[in-house]
Amino acid sequence: MELTRRMVLQSAALSAAATRTFGANGKVQAGIIGCGARSHELMAALGVQPGVAITRVCDAYAGRRERAQERLKGLGHTVSTTGDWREVIGDPSLDAVVIASPDHWHKTHVLAALNAGKDVYCEKPLTYTVEDGLEIIAATKKTGKLVQVGSQGVSTQTQQKAREMIQSGRLGKVTMIRAAYNRNTASGAWIYPIPPDAGPKTVDWAAFEGPASRKYPFSLERFFRWRCFSEYSGGIATDLFVHLCTTIHFLMGAEAPSRVTAMGQIYRWKQARDVPDTLNAILEYPEGFTVNLSSTFNNQSSSESNFVFLGTEGTVSLGWEDMVFSPETGHEDNAWIVASWPSKLEAAYWADPRVRASERPALAKPSLVKGSETYGGQGMDSTWTHFAAWLESIRTRTPHWENAERGHRAAACAHMVNRSLREGRVVEWDAAANRMKA
Ligand SMILES: NC(=O)c1ccc[n+]([C@@H]2O[C@H](COP(=O)([O-])OP(=O)(O)OC[C@H]3O[C@@H](n4cnc5c(N)ncnc54)[C@H](O)[C@@H]3O)[C@@H](O)[C@H]2O)c1
């Protein structure tokens, strides 16, 4: 059988990776691009994993480089810092790179890392546009390197339990899912405090702007609150809905919606932002279910149970740490309907053997109904577990479930939401081409 050139290249890349030994100490040598708020959580989770040495980090603000070095030193890692991400990519001693830069940078950083032969952990959303995802997928195929996306919820025990329940059919047929992500604080609306030492001497504005579609004069507001601005972020859709869609795809075994529609507004946090603070979307899946996504920055009441999966045999309510399965005991009751029929017909209805025994007044015995099952997660948090899975995937060369394809399609849901919002119409997905229809 003739091997195609691509297969040869892929298998060469894979076998080179398989025989690779990591660093002098046998540990995966890792670098980090972007040392912001999330990255410091990532450092805390990755830095305590056995089998990894973090040796190089990069950020565009000096204060975060300093804090990263300090934090990692405390975890036993000797780290050099740089303001230029190319130095991380170009470091031949690194096996893998963690990317936690703002969203408009993800594609550039991921492609550069893959092409330099590094495996990648990239924070969600994997992409800023749908086309970014196609380029990243192509690069993983060309290089044989791995991408794992950082929507860490799939690494919780509760989401894994919910997935098992749904896929084993315990919920019966699931045709409706509701998911919400609500907040009621300035910080929740991405209006973060700005460090008092930030200014042109400590912040590299050009390094931040990079591939942004439109350039602005130096702005600390844009630098530290970039999620509020569409040149760097897709707002609620790419920041929050992407987590919800990743989980829904994971639990339902679904890949991408066929149609999406959305509505959103800026109602409350009107100062300095161009992305909505309230967003509703409906996603229709070819697997036969519909998803309602919503987010408001005006009230946080539903933040404890972010997802509800509604099936014919039961409901899964899923929070960040806990889940409840409630069996559905559907009980037919037409007594009040047939009581309005002529008496003869009502009597005939009850005499009909096709009317279920459980519905017949004379036969419906009292029964004990099984109640809800509650599960809670304990132990290491999901970011730790997600990183443990990443390191395992690097060592065994086995792609994680949340690979470039899945990251692309979860982010694509968000891009479809935003396009629907912009254009005021239903947006469709072309599954064969793995992209939005024009
Ligand atoms: N998985 C999660 O639960 C989760 C939570 C929060 C954030 N995130 C994701 O993590 C990423 C970072 O978010 P954040 O909240 O830490 O933002 P942040 O603004 O706190 O951090 C981003 C950092 O990147 C730096 N930076 C910008 N351009 C750079 C460049 N070219 N080279 C190197 N550094 C550069 C900035 O100086 C900043 O310190 C985003 O993609 C976000 O969506 C994920």
The ligand as a Gaussian input file, in Angstrom:
#p B3LYP/6-31G(d) Opt

LIG

0 1
 N       -9.964000      28.450000      31.934000
 C      -10.417000      29.431000      32.682000
 O      -11.217000      29.213000      33.590000
 C       -9.951000      30.829000      32.408000
 C      -10.124000      31.823000      33.374000
 C       -9.655000      33.089000      33.104000
 C       -9.038000      33.365000      31.893000
 N       -8.885000      32.397000      30.964000
 C       -8.206000      32.665000      29.685000
 O       -6.824000      32.894000      29.939000
 C       -6.297000      33.847000      29.030000
 C       -5.656000      34.975000      29.818000
 O       -6.663000      35.625000      30.577000
 P       -6.311000      36.461000      31.892000
 O       -7.542000      36.618000      32.647000
 O       -5.150000      35.868000      32.575000
 O       -5.908000      37.875000      31.240000
 P       -4.790000      38.854000      31.767000
 O       -4.961000      40.144000      31.053000
 O       -4.790000      38.873000      33.256000
 O       -3.457000      38.143000      31.286000
 C       -2.972000      38.198000      29.991000
 C       -1.495000      38.475000      30.080000
 O       -0.920000      38.361000      28.794000
 C        0.084000      39.366000      28.682000
 N        0.325000      39.596000      27.284000
 C       -0.407000      40.297000      26.388000
 N        0.135000      40.212000      25.166000
 C        1.242000      39.454000      25.304000
 C        2.218000      39.010000      24.404000
 N        2.182000      39.331000      23.113000
 N        3.227000      38.249000      24.872000
 C        3.283000      37.913000      26.182000
 N        2.380000      38.309000      27.085000
 C        1.368000      39.064000      26.636000
 C       -0.476000      40.546000      29.426000
 O        0.554000      41.406000      29.841000
 C       -1.204000      39.892000      30.577000
 O       -0.398000      39.828000      31.750000
 C       -7.475000      34.287000      28.165000
 O       -7.463000      33.595000      26.955000
 C       -8.692000      33.922000      28.977000
 O       -9.820000      33.636000      28.187000
 C       -9.321000      31.137000      31.214000

